[in-house]
Amino acid sequence: MGETTESLDNISTILLALSDVAAGDYTKRLELALPETTPLGALCLGVNELVDSLGRAAHLATEAQRELEEKLRVVAAQREAIHQLSTPVIEIWHEVLCLPIVGLVDGARSTQMTESLLHAVVEKRARCVIVDITGIEIMDTHTVDLFMRMIGAVRLLGARCVMSGINPRVAETIVQMGLDLQGVETHHSLRSALRAWVKRAKRNRKKG
């Protein structure tokens, strides 16, 4: 009877240990004074080995998760850096911002550029924005529409928005396709656009 009670107690202890393991606690070990040659002794040994194995696996999983999170943070930081480089908004004069655009402009990139530009207009209290498209080789109806939306959004914030850097190829494409820039002020270069703004600002100060 005594041996049966002791065996039941040992089994209860083993079950409690397994319950802790199931709950994610891999710190506990069975310390029952049972010979490994007995069924319960062998079971205790197996449980302890299982807990050790699960503990190591959990540790490796935690480390892997930390490494993954760190890599994700790095990727996010790199993505943000690329985003900033792909849509740089530069203050080139007092209250004058420039958005130089290089490469293909699609809907997603246009949205990013517009958001960055509008944020900068508010933050810098810009009165003029120069969208420089020197780095754009192809201009189609879709691209023009994206730029017109961007320019319209800037105007709603009370800033003037002009375009610069329209090369002969882009100008020819605009004419051939009958694209309408809807009265947008254009300049052949960024320097020309900035010079025009400075002259206008000086005239306004004299009038004031």
C-alpha positions in Angstrom: 0.0 0.0 0.0 2.8 2.4 0.9 4.6 1.7 -2.4 1.4 2.3 -4.3 0.9 5.7 -2.5 4.5 6.7 -3.2 4.1 5.7 -6.9 0.9 7.8 -7.2 2.7 10.7 -5.5 5.6 10.4 -8.0 3.2 10.2 -10.9 1.4 13.3 -9.6 4.7 15.1 -9.4 5.6 14.1 -13.0 2.2 15.3 -14.2 2.6 18.6 -12.5 6.0 19.0 -14.0 4.6 18.3 -17.5 1.9 20.8 -16.8 4.5 23.4 -16.1 6.3 22.5 -19.3 3.1 22.8 -21.3 2.7 26.3 -19.8 6.2 27.3 -21.1 8.2 26.8 -17.9 11.4 25.0 -18.7 13.2 25.7 -15.5 12.0 22.9 -13.3 13.5 19.4 -13.2 12.3 16.2 -11.6 14.4 15.2 -8.6 12.8 12.0 -7.6 15.0 9.5 -6.0 14.1 6.7 -8.4 16.5 4.3 -10.1 16.7 4.8 -13.9 16.1 1.1 -14.3 12.5 1.4 -13.0 9.7 2.6 -15.3 9.1 5.8 -13.2 12.8 6.4 -13.0 13.2 6.1 -16.8 10.2 8.4 -17.2 11.7 11.0 -14.9 14.9 10.9 -16.9 13.1 11.2 -20.2 11.0 14.1 -18.8 14.1 16.0 -17.7 15.8 15.4 -21.1 12.7 16.6 -22.8 12.6 19.8 -20.6 16.3 20.4 -21.4 15.7 20.0 -25.1 12.6 22.2 -25.0 14.4 24.8 -23.0 17.3 25.0 -25.5 14.8 25.2 -28.4 12.9 28.0 -26.6 16.1 29.9 -26.0 17.2 29.5 -29.7 13.7 30.6 -30.8 13.9 33.7 -28.5 17.3 34.6 -29.9 16.1 34.0 -33.4 13.1 36.3 -32.7 15.3 39.0 -31.4 17.6 38.8 -34.4 14.6 38.9 -36.7 13.2 41.9 -35.0 16.6 43.6 -35.2 16.8 42.9 -38.9 13.3 44.2 -39.4 14.3 47.4 -37.6 17.3 47.7 -39.8 15.2 47.1 -42.9 12.7 49.6 -41.8 15.4 52.2 -41.2 17.0 51.4 -44.6 13.6 51.7 -46.2 13.0 55.1 -44.6 16.5 56.2 -45.7 15.8 55.1 -49.2 12.4 56.9 -49.0 14.1 60.1 -47.9 16.7 59.8 -50.7 14.1 59.1 -53.3 11.9 62.0 -52.3 14.3 64.6 -50.9 12.7 68.0 -50.1 15.4 70.6 -50.0 15.1 74.2 -48.7 17.2 76.0 -51.3 16.2 79.6 -50.3 14.3 81.3 -47.6 10.8 79.9 -47.8 11.6 78.1 -51.1 11.6 74.3 -51.3 12.8 72.1 -54.1 11.7 68.6 -54.9 14.1 67.1 -57.4 12.6 64.0 -59.1 14.7 61.3 -60.7 13.4 58.2 -62.4 10.0 56.6 -62.9 7.1 58.2 -61.0 4.2 55.8 -60.3 1.2 56.2 -58.1 2.8 54.9 -54.9 5.9 57.0 -55.3 3.8 60.1 -56.2 1.8 59.6 -53.0 5.0 59.4 -50.9 6.5 62.5 -52.6 3.3 64.5 -52.1 3.1 63.6 -48.4 6.7 64.5 -47.9 6.3 67.7 -49.8 3.2 68.9 -48.1 4.7 68.1 -44.7 7.8 70.2 -45.6 5.6 73.1 -46.9 3.8 73.3 -43.5 7.0 72.7 -41.4 9.1 75.2 -43.3 6.3 77.7 -44.0 7.3 77.7 -47.6 5.9 80.2 -50.0 7.3 78.6 -53.1 7.9 75.0 -54.2 10.0 74.1 -57.3 9.4 70.7 -58.6 12.5 69.9 -60.6 12.0 67.1 -63.2 15.5 67.3 -64.8 16.0 63.6 -64.0 12.8 62.5 -65.8 13.2 61.2 -69.3 9.7 60.3 -70.1 6.5 62.2 -69.5 3.1 60.8 -70.3 -0.5 61.6 -69.5 -0.4 59.6 -66.2 2.7 61.3 -65.0 1.4 64.8 -65.9 -1.8 64.0 -63.9 0.2 62.9 -60.9 2.2 66.2 -61.0 -0.9 68.3 -61.4 -2.4 66.6 -58.3 0.8 67.4 -56.4 0.9 71.0 -57.6 -2.8 71.4 -56.7 -2.2 70.1 -53.2 0.7 72.5 -52.7 -1.5 75.4 -53.9 -4.2 74.5 -51.4 -1.6 75.2 -48.6 -1.1 78.7 -50.0 2.3 78.1 -51.6 3.3 78.8 -55.2 4.3 75.7 -57.2 6.4 75.8 -60.4 8.1 73.2 -62.5 11.7 73.3 -63.7 14.0 71.1 -65.8 11.7 70.3 -68.7 14.1 69.0 -71.3 13.4 69.2 -75.1 12.4 65.5 -75.3 9.8 65.9 -72.5 8.6 69.2 -74.0 8.2 67.6 -77.4 6.2 64.7 -75.8 3.9 67.1 -74.0 3.2 69.0 -77.2 2.7 65.8 -79.3 0.3 64.2 -76.8 -1.6 67.5 -76.3 -1.0 67.3 -72.5 -2.3 70.3 -70.6 -0.2 71.7 -67.7 -3.1 74.0 -66.8 -1.2 77.2 -66.5 1.6 75.8 -64.4 4.7 78.1 -64.5 7.6 76.3 -66.0 11.3 77.0 -66.3 14.1 75.3 -68.3 16.3 74.9 -65.2 16.2 75.1 -61.4 18.4 78.1 -61.5 16.0 79.9 -63.7 13.0 79.1 -61.5 14.8 80.2 -58.4 16.0 83.4 -60.1 12.4 84.2 -61.1 11.1 83.7 -57.6 13.8 85.9 -56.1 13.0 88.7 -58.5 9.3 88.3 -57.7 9.9 88.4 -54.0 12.0 91.6 -54.3 9.3 93.3 -56.3 6.7 92.3 -53.7 8.9 93.7 -50.9 9.2 97.0 -52.8 5.5 97.2 -53.3 5.0 96.4 -49.6 
